[in-house]
């Protein structure tokens, strides 16, 4: 592996080595088949669970290892180096768990987090709808209070892990006329009556990740599964993204790393005009630029992850920077990796075309990079205003 030494602790290095071993020995042999067939990697989930990697992002009091976003990002990066789609069985579960981790009651944490930590259940985050993509405030799924339950009706779209998750963090509105002040968050168990799995999406990339519609048809959710209070759902969703976006950045980083390694290996073997193509300056410079941008992205991601873990306030702008920069780097690096491999790079028997397809979604989900730039600009303006006071 070609990357800078970041002086990880022994514990951090151990989880990286575990993730690397799983990626190289278990994921690598199946990634092509699972991508082609859109197969969810149940056996990899079991291996990740037995290796205690789902415990990384869960506090010790809920049967976790008590680590943080940084360690979760390390695992995500390593798995994504081999397959960005399969890695989402891990990273997507962290996203689904974050609303409970960050905003759930003590009773909710004790009830739901241990099974997520053990890998017995994976989690999903259900916010997006057909009319609520970049405009997350435009949620139309409704939640109507009836006695000690809420009745949910509506459809969620493009939900990662949606068809296989045991626990869903779901966002609905208790009053559509109130806009974001009506949005409310709920924990919905997969066995809840009225929760149906809709269309499975046929995607360009991350094809081994389960992406489906979730249909709520008079879905009866206990009031005790309300996260926070009515009307706080938008704040919970945005606060979750402030924590989770370094994970998306880590996914993009891993994909870029894998693509650069493939391009470097190929360039040192491929003979053209009587020489290895790595001897040609045009190719050497392309790969050097890949390395520069990847290391810059890694430094940003690692530092932002540690900043979030420190409990610092107002980290959303930095999380958005990490996600935007790393995903743009991933798209550029994978595109250039295909170019280095030439015609072979365009063929499915080589991994870089898949990496290019997988990289694209990192510029889109958890907020498009255009939205991220709005977030960054807003944070900059607020910070300048604060400094002027």
Secondary structure, DSSP 8 states (H G I E B T S, - for coil): ---------HHHHHHHHHHHHHIIIIITTTHHHHHHHT---HHHHHHHHHTTGGGTTS-GGGTS----HHHHHHHHHHHHTT-HHHHHHHHHHHHHHHHHHHH--HHHHHHHHHHHHTTSS-EEEE--BTTBSS-GGG---EEEEETTEEEEEEEEEEEETTTT-SEEEEEEES-GGGGGGGEEEEEEETT-TTEEEEEE---SS-TTS-EEEEEEEEEEEEGGGEESSTT-HHHHHHHHHHHHHHHHHHHHHHHHHHHHHHHHHHHTT-EETTEEGGGSHHHHHHHHHHHHHHHHHHHHHHHHHHHHHTT-S--HHHHHHHHHHHHHHHHHHHHHHHHHHGGGGGSTTSTHHHHHHHHHHTTTTTS-HHHHHHHHHHHHHHHHHHHH-
